[in-house]
Structure formats: structure tokens, C-alpha cells
Amino acid sequence: MSQSTRAADRVAAPRRIAALALPALVVLAAEPLYVLVDTAVVGHLGRVPLAAVAVGGTVMTLTAWLGTVVAYGTTGRAARRFGAGDRAAAVAEGVQSSWLALAAGLLVVVGMQFGGGALASALAGGGEVGVAAGEWLRIASFGAPGLLLAAAGNGWLRGVQDTRRPLLFVVGPNLLSAVLCPVLVYPVGMGLIGSAVANVIAQTLCGALFVAALVSERVSLRPRPRIIGQQLVLGRDLLIRGLAFQASFLSATAVAARFGAAVVGAHQIAVQLWFFAALVLDALAIAAQALVGAALGAGDAAVARALARRIAWFGAVCGTAFAGLALAGAGVVPTWFTSERAVHEQALVAWPWFVAMLPLAGVVFALDGVLIGAGDIRYLRNLTVAGAMGGFLPAIWLAYAFDLGLGGIWAGLMLFVVIRLIGLLLRLRTGAWAVTGAVRSEPRSDPAPA
């Protein structure tokens, strides 16, 4: 057994990965679970408030997505500094990403005060729902700075491999908000606005806790434009990558809708289950970001490569476990979402593709985390755009042109996953991603994957 393999065995032991991944999973799940509680509370007010939260929540989900970009960009950079033995510099990355998060959050607040009503009305098609959604959104947007500061805080704390505080800082405020929401909506009599206020309180408290953690580190809190600029470059590439995902899944839904209500309903069920699996597997990717970034920061590319192989196997095992559960639930799970027989039948068309993709997706998500931790974001961006534009999008529109139905759409998603898997494995094999040092020095040219 080589020395790098022994080191990887120590660093990437199942207990070590679980210690990073399981708290990250709870943090990832906290916000979606709170949204479910919020939806259930508001749903009892009637159809208009429920629709208003659905419309306003869609806009705020985009803010949460921006937070994910901030967190992922910060984790790898902080992990490198931490691995190099410079904790203060790792925390300093958190300081700069927090300034960036605060600025973005304030822009969201200002934008929603002036344009939130018009945006909500456009999404809702006007009427009562548009007015109510605009009111909800203008208030809920005041939580954006706290939401984005929490994302930046999650990023640097994961980088220094502290998983306990993010767990407390996220779960505590969300539990408080889950209690406040029904109280403000009903006994206090605030109605729909009470839901927005509960969101703002939770997100602001969460952000304040992460800022307090930064202050307790006793590092300089002065903004440093050069580092913020470097983080913006990472954020830009992650945003482009995310937009490729958004365009792909929106197009898939649009194509499914053209095949009729039963098809789009079945597609929605399968996609939401896919997103749930991605949520769980992303916890493994977060562990990969922290471990690989630290190894490269410590100057040990051999350990980083061994870690990547080990984490890819863990991803395959987790994905296969999900596939087994999905296969066992093929005839049951769709009935949890609807009683429509036509939708059940269409879900069974997508199901074999869904099951077959999960083991591959486990590897893809794990290796995404490896490359994000390594700071190899440009390659990930190029690969995702190439897979979307050269595989997924053409495939799903061909499915529409040749009337291939839901099976054709999910075959396109399978093609997207396979393209990404091949590109990631090729990158892993070359070792070009494993650039050591406290800061990643980019090569002069980094061609897009074929």
C-alpha cells in the first residue's frame, strides 16, 4: 500500500467523511423543510396566499441559489489556506466572501423594494395573487443579507472543517421560525405577511450568528478588493454552470408540458425525487470540497488524488443505495404525490432511467465536489455547458420532434449525466486539477473539454 493511499485511508475514513457530510446534510435540508412548514401554515389561509408564497418563494429560491454559489466558492479557497496551516488566512477568505454576500443581499433588498411588485405580478399573471406575492416578496427580501451571510459563513467554516457551528447556526433559527410562523400568521393576525416576517427573523438571526463567529476569530474585518475580485471570478464560473442546469431543467419541463398534463405531472414527480437525491449526495460533495482543498493546500497532490478516487467510490455506493430504494418503490412512490392513474403510468416510463442514473450521479456529484474543492471551476463550467448544449438540450427537443414522450426526455437527462461523468473521469485521470498551494495558480490556458 502506497503512502498516499495510507494517508487517504486516514483522512477519508468513513467516520471522517460522515463527520463532515452528515452535518452538511442537515444544514442543506433545513431550509427546504422549513419551506414545507411555511407552505403548510400559509396553505390554510386559502388559495391566494398559498399561490402568493409559491410565486414569491420562487424568487427567493434564486437568492438561496446565489448563496450556494458563494458557499461553494468559499469552501475550496478556505480549505486550501487551512490545509497550508494558515487558519487566519482561511478565516480571512470568509471575511471577504461575507462582504460580497452582504453587498449582494443589500442589492436584492433594494431591487425587491422597487421591482418586486412588478416581478411578482409578471410571474403570477397579475390579479390578487400578483399583488399578494409582491407584498410578501418586499418584506421577505429583507432576509436576503442574512441568508447570503449565512452561506458565506457555511463556506469558510466547512473550509476549516468545523461542522458543529454551522449545524447550530442554521437549525436553531429555522426551528425558531417554524414556531414563529404559525403564531404570527394566526394568533397575532398578520396573515400572509406573518410568514414573510418569520422568514426575515430566521435568516437575519442566522446571518448574525455567522458574523459573530467571524468576529470571534479576531482577524481583520477590512474588505480586500483583490480577494473579493478572485472570489467573483469563481462565483461567475459557478453561476454560468448553474445557469446551464437551470436552462436544461426548465427546457425539460417545457417539453414535458407539450406532451400533456399526465406527462408533465409524472416528470415533476421524478424531477423532485432527483433533486432530493442530489441534495443528499451534495452533502458528500461538500465533504469532498473540504478534504481535497485541505490536501492540496498542504501541498500533497498524491493524497488529493487518492482522496478523489476514494470519494468517487463512496459516491457510487451512495448512488447505488438510492437506486435500490427507488427500484423497490417504483410502484408505490408515485402514489404518494397523486391519485391519478395516468400520471402513475407515465412515472413508470421515467422510472427505469431514474434508477439507472442514480449510481452514475453519485460519482458525478462526488467528483463535482472534488473539483470545486480543488478550485478547478473553469473546467466544471465548460464541461457542464458542453453537456447541456451538446447533449441534454438537443436530446430533449429531439424527443419532442419525434414524439418520444417522457422516456425521450429522461434519456436526454441520462446523456447529460454520462457526458459529465466521462469528462470528470478524464479530468481525474490527467491529474491536471490537482494544483497544490495555499492559492490555486491557474494555467495560462485551460481548454474546454471535448
C-alpha positions in Angstrom: 0.0 0.0 0.0 1.4 3.4 -1.0 2.0 6.2 1.4 -0.7 8.4 -0.4 -3.2 5.6 -0.1 -2.5 5.2 3.6 -2.9 8.9 4.1 -6.2 8.8 2.1 -7.3 5.9 4.3 -6.7 8.1 7.3 -8.2 11.3 6.0 -11.1 9.8 4.0 -12.1 7.2 6.5 -15.9 6.6 6.5 -16.1 8.2 10.0 -14.2 11.3 8.9 -16.4 11.7 5.8 -19.6 11.2 7.8 -18.4 13.8 10.3 -18.3 16.3 7.5 -21.2 15.1 5.4 -23.9 14.4 7.9 -24.0 17.9 9.5 -23.8 19.4 6.0 -26.8 17.3 5.0 -28.8 18.6 8.0 -27.9 22.2 7.0 -28.8 21.5 3.4 -32.2 20.0 4.4 -33.1 22.7 7.0 -34.3 25.4 4.5 -36.4 23.0 2.3 -38.0 21.5 5.4 -38.8 25.0 6.7 -40.3 25.9 3.3 -42.6 22.9 3.7 -43.7 24.1 7.1 -44.3 27.6 5.8 -46.3 26.3 2.9 -48.5 24.2 5.2 -49.2 27.1 7.5 -50.0 29.6 4.7 -52.0 26.9 2.8 -54.7 27.1 5.4 -55.3 30.8 4.7 -56.6 29.9 1.2 -55.6 29.6 -2.4 -54.5 33.2 -3.0 -52.0 33.3 -0.1 -50.7 29.9 -1.0 -50.1 30.9 -4.6 -48.5 34.1 -3.4 -46.0 32.3 -1.3 -45.3 29.9 -4.3 -44.6 32.9 -6.6 -42.6 34.9 -4.0 -40.7 31.8 -2.8 -39.6 31.1 -6.4 -37.8 34.4 -6.5 -36.2 33.9 -3.0 -35.1 30.5 -4.1 -32.9 32.2 -6.7 -31.3 34.2 -3.8 -30.7 30.9 -2.0 -29.1 29.5 -5.2 -26.8 32.6 -5.2 -25.9 31.7 -1.6 -24.9 28.2 -2.7 -22.5 29.7 -5.2 -21.0 31.9 -2.5 -20.6 28.9 -0.1 -19.1 26.6 -2.7 -16.6 29.2 -3.9 -15.5 30.0 -0.4 -15.1 26.4 0.9 -12.4 25.4 -1.5 -10.4 28.6 -1.0 -10.7 28.5 2.8 -9.8 24.7 2.8 -6.6 25.4 0.9 -5.5 28.0 3.4 -6.4 25.7 6.2 -4.5 22.8 4.7 -1.5 25.0 4.4 -1.6 25.6 8.1 -2.8 29.2 7.9 -6.2 29.2 9.7 -6.2 33.0 9.9 -6.0 33.3 6.1 -8.7 30.7 5.8 -11.0 32.8 8.0 -10.0 35.9 6.0 -11.5 34.2 2.9 -14.7 34.1 4.9 -14.4 37.8 5.8 -14.1 38.7 2.1 -16.9 36.4 1.0 -19.1 37.9 3.7 -18.6 41.4 2.4 -19.5 40.1 -1.0 -22.6 38.3 0.4 -23.7 41.5 2.3 -23.4 43.6 -0.9 -25.4 41.1 -2.9 -28.0 40.8 -0.2 -28.5 44.6 0.0 -28.8 44.7 -3.8 -31.6 42.1 -3.5 -33.4 44.2 -0.9 -33.2 47.4 -2.9 -34.2 45.6 -6.1 -37.3 44.0 -4.5 -38.5 47.3 -3.0 -38.5 48.9 -6.4 -39.2 45.9 -8.7 -40.6 43.1 -6.5 -44.2 44.0 -7.1 -43.8 44.2 -10.9 -41.8 40.9 -10.9 -44.3 39.1 -8.8 -47.2 40.4 -10.9 -45.4 39.2 -14.1 -44.8 35.7 -12.7 -48.4 35.4 -11.3 -50.1 36.9 -14.4 -51.4 39.8 -12.3 -54.6 39.7 -10.2 -54.9 39.1 -6.5 -52.1 36.6 -6.5 -49.6 39.1 -8.0 -50.5 41.8 -5.5 -50.2 39.4 -2.5 -46.9 37.9 -3.8 -45.5 41.4 -4.3 -46.3 42.4 -0.7 -44.8 39.1 0.6 -41.7 39.5 -1.5 -41.0 43.1 -0.5 -40.9 42.0 3.2 -39.2 38.6 2.7 -36.4 40.2 0.8 -35.1 41.9 3.9 -33.9 38.4 4.9 -31.6 38.2 1.9 -28.5 39.8 3.5 -28.7 37.3 6.4 -29.3 34.4 4.0 -26.2 35.2 2.0 -24.1 36.0 5.0 -25.0 32.5 6.3 -24.0 31.0 3.0 -20.6 32.7 3.2 -20.2 31.5 6.8 -21.1 28.0 5.9 -18.4 28.2 3.2 -15.4 29.2 5.4 -16.4 27.1 8.4 -16.6 24.0 6.2 -13.2 25.0 4.8 -11.7 24.9 8.3 -13.6 21.6 8.8 -15.8 23.0 11.6 -19.2 21.3 11.1 -20.7 21.8 14.6 -21.3 25.5 14.5 -23.0 25.7 11.0 -25.4 23.0 12.2 -26.3 25.0 15.3 -26.4 28.3 13.5 -28.8 27.1 10.8 -31.0 24.6 12.6 -31.7 26.9 15.6 -33.1 29.9 13.7 -35.1 27.7 11.4 -36.7 25.9 14.3 -37.5 29.3 15.9 -39.0 30.5 12.6 -41.1 27.3 12.3 -42.6 28.2 15.7 -43.0 31.9 14.9 -44.6 31.4 11.5 -48.0 29.9 12.7 -48.0 32.3 15.7 -47.6 35.4 13.6 -49.9 34.2 10.9 -52.8 33.2 13.1 -52.9 34.4 16.8 -51.1 37.6 16.1 -53.3 38.1 13.0 -50.6 39.1 10.5 -51.8 36.6 7.9 -49.6 36.1 4.9 -47.2 38.9 6.0 -46.5 36.9 9.2 -44.9 34.3 7.0 -42.6 36.8 5.4 -41.7 38.3 8.8 -40.8 34.9 10.3 -38.5 34.3 7.3 -36.7 37.6 7.8 -36.2 36.9 11.6 -34.8 33.4 10.9 -32.5 34.5 8.1 -31.2 37.6 9.9 -30.5 35.7 13.1 -28.7 33.0 11.1 -26.5 35.6 9.3 -25.8 37.4 12.6 -24.6 34.1 14.2 -22.1 33.5 11.4 -20.9 37.1 11.5 -20.3 36.7 15.3 -18.3 33.6 14.5 -16.1 35.7 12.2 -15.6 38.4 14.8 -14.7 35.8 17.5 -11.7 34.7 15.3 -10.1 38.1 15.9 -9.0 38.6 12.3 -9.1 41.8 10.3 -12.6 42.6 9.0 -11.4 45.1 6.4 -12.6 44.4 2.9 -9.8 43.5 0.4 -10.9 44.2 -3.2 -8.2 41.9 -4.7 -9.5 38.8 -2.9 -13.1 39.8 -3.5 -12.3 40.0 -7.2 -10.8 36.5 -7.2 -13.9 35.2 -5.4 -16.1 36.9 -8.0 -14.3 35.0 -10.8 -15.1 31.7 -9.1 -18.7 32.9 -8.5 -19.0 33.9 -12.2 -18.0 30.4 -13.3 -20.3 28.7 -10.8 -23.1 31.0 -11.9 -22.6 30.1 -15.5 -22.6 26.4 -14.6 -25.8 26.9 -12.6 -27.5 28.7 -15.4 -26.7 25.8 -17.7 -28.5 23.5 -15.2 -31.5 25.9 -14.9 -31.9 26.2 -18.7 -31.7 22.4 -19.1 -34.3 21.6 -16.5 -36.7 24.4 -17.5 -36.5 23.2 -21.1 -37.2 19.6 -20.0 -40.3 20.8 -18.1 -41.4 22.8 -21.2 -41.1 19.8 -23.4 -42.9 17.5 -20.9 -45.8 20.0 -20.8 -46.2 19.7 -24.6 -46.9 16.0 -24.1 -49.9 16.7 -21.8 -50.8 17.1 -18.1 -50.1 13.5 -17.2 -46.6 13.6 -18.7 -45.6 16.9 -17.0 -47.1 15.7 -13.7 -45.0 12.5 -13.8 -42.0 14.4 -14.9 -42.4 16.8 -11.9 -42.6 13.8 -9.5 -39.4 12.2 -10.9 -37.5 15.6 -11.0 -38.4 16.4 -7.4 -37.1 13.0 -6.3 -34.0 13.6 -8.4 -33.4 16.9 -6.7 -33.9 15.2 -3.3 -31.3 12.6 -4.2 -29.0 15.4 -5.4 -29.5 17.2 -2.0 -28.3 14.2 -0.1 -25.4 13.4 -2.4 -24.3 17.1 -2.3 -23.5 16.5 1.4 -20.8 14.1 0.2 -19.6 16.7 -2.3 -19.3 19.2 0.5 -17.1 16.8 2.4 -15.0 16.3 -0.7 -14.5 20.1 -1.1 -13.2 20.5 2.4 -10.9 17.4 2.4 -9.5 17.8 -1.1 -8.9 21.6 -0.7 -7.1 21.0 2.6 -4.9 18.3 1.0 -3.9 20.5 -1.9 -3.3 23.4 0.4 -0.9 21.2 2.4 1.0 20.5 -0.9 0.0 16.8 -1.1 -1.3 16.2 -4.6 -0.9 12.4 -4.2 -3.2 12.4 -1.2 -5.7 14.6 -3.0 -5.8 12.2 -6.0 -6.2 9.2 -3.6 -9.0 11.1 -1.9 -10.7 11.8 -5.2 -10.7 8.1 -6.0 -12.0 7.1 -2.6 -14.7 9.7 -2.6 -15.8 8.7 -6.1 -16.3 5.1 -4.7 -18.3 6.5 -1.8 -20.5 8.4 -4.3 -21.0 5.2 -6.3 -22.1 3.3 -3.2 -24.5 6.0 -2.0 -25.9 6.4 -5.5 -26.4 2.6 -5.8 -28.2 2.6 -2.4 -30.6 5.3 -3.7 -31.1 3.3 -6.9 -32.1 0.2 -4.8 -34.6 2.3 -2.8 -36.0 3.8 -6.0 -36.4 0.4 -7.7 -38.2 -1.0 -4.6 -40.6 2.0 -4.6 -41.4 2.1 -8.3 -45.0 1.1 -7.9 -45.6 2.9 -4.6 -43.7 6.3 -4.5 -45.7 8.0 -7.4 -48.9 7.3 -5.5 -47.7 9.5 -2.6 -47.9 12.5 -4.9 -51.2 11.9 -6.8 -54.0 9.5 -7.2 -54.2 10.0 -11.0 -53.6 6.6 -12.7 -52.4 8.3 -15.9 -49.6 10.1 -14.0 -48.6 6.8 -12.3 -48.3 5.1 -15.7 -46.2 7.9 -17.1 -44.0 7.9 -14.0 -43.2 4.2 -14.7 -41.9 5.3 -18.1 -39.3 7.6 -16.5 -38.5 5.3 -13.6 -36.0 2.9 -15.3 -34.0 5.9 -16.4 -34.2 7.5 -13.0 -33.0 4.3 -11.3 -30.2 3.7 -13.8 -28.8 7.2 -13.4 -28.5 7.3 -9.7 -25.3 5.2 -9.3 -23.7 7.4 -12.1 -25.0 10.6 -10.5 -23.4 9.5 -7.1 -20.0 9.5 -8.8 -20.7 12.8 -10.7 -21.8 14.7 -7.6 -18.8 13.4 -5.6 -16.3 14.4 -8.3 -18.0 17.8 -8.7 -17.2 18.3 -5.1 -13.6 17.2 -5.7 -13.0 19.7 -8.5 -14.8 22.5 -6.6 -12.6 21.8 -3.6 -9.6 21.9 -6.0 -10.7 25.3 -7.4 -11.0 23.7 -10.9 -14.2 25.6 -11.5 -13.4 26.7 -15.1 -13.3 23.1 -16.3 -16.5 22.3 -14.4 -18.2 25.3 -16.1 -17.0 24.2 -19.6 -18.0 20.6 -19.0 -21.5 21.5 -17.8 -22.2 23.9 -20.6 -20.9 21.4 -23.2 -23.1 18.6 -21.7 -26.1 20.9 -21.6 -25.7 22.4 -25.1 -24.3 19.4 -26.8 -26.3 16.7 -25.1 -29.2 17.4 -22.9 -30.9 20.3 -24.7 -30.7 18.8 -28.3 -31.8 15.4 -26.9 -35.0 16.7 -25.2 -36.1 18.8 -28.2 -35.5 15.8 -30.5 -37.7 13.8 -28.1 -40.4 16.4 -28.7 -39.8 16.5 -32.5 -40.0 12.7 -32.8 -42.8 12.3 -30.2 -40.6 10.1 -27.9 -42.5 11.2 -24.8 -41.2 11.2 -21.2 -38.8 8.3 -22.0 -37.0 10.5 -24.5 -36.8 13.4 -22.1 -35.2 11.2 -19.4 -32.9 9.6 -21.9 -31.6 13.1 -22.6 -31.0 13.6 -18.9 -29.1 10.3 -18.8 -27.0 11.5 -21.7 -26.2 14.7 -19.7 -25.1 12.7 -16.7 -23.0 10.4 -18.9 -21.2 13.3 -20.7 -20.4 14.9 -17.3 -19.2 11.5 -15.9 -16.9 10.9 -18.8 -15.5 14.4 -18.6 -14.9 14.2 -14.9 -13.2 10.8 -15.1 -10.9 12.1 -17.9 -10.0 15.1 -15.8 -9.4 12.9 -12.8 -7.1 10.7 -14.8 -5.0 13.5 -16.1 -4.4 14.9 -12.6 -4.4 18.5 -14.1 -6.9 19.5 -11.5 -4.6 18.7 -8.6 -2.8 22.1 -8.3 -1.1 22.4 -4.9 -0.6 25.5 -2.8 -2.4 27.8 -0.4 -3.8 29.6 -3.5 -4.6 27.9 -6.8 -2.4 29.3 -9.6 -4.4 28.9 -12.9 -2.6 27.8 -16.0 -2.5 30.3 -18.9 -4.9 28.2 -20.9 -7.5 25.7 -19.9 -9.3 24.4 -22.9 -12.9 23.3 -22.8 -13.5 19.6 -22.6 -14.2 17.9 -25.9 
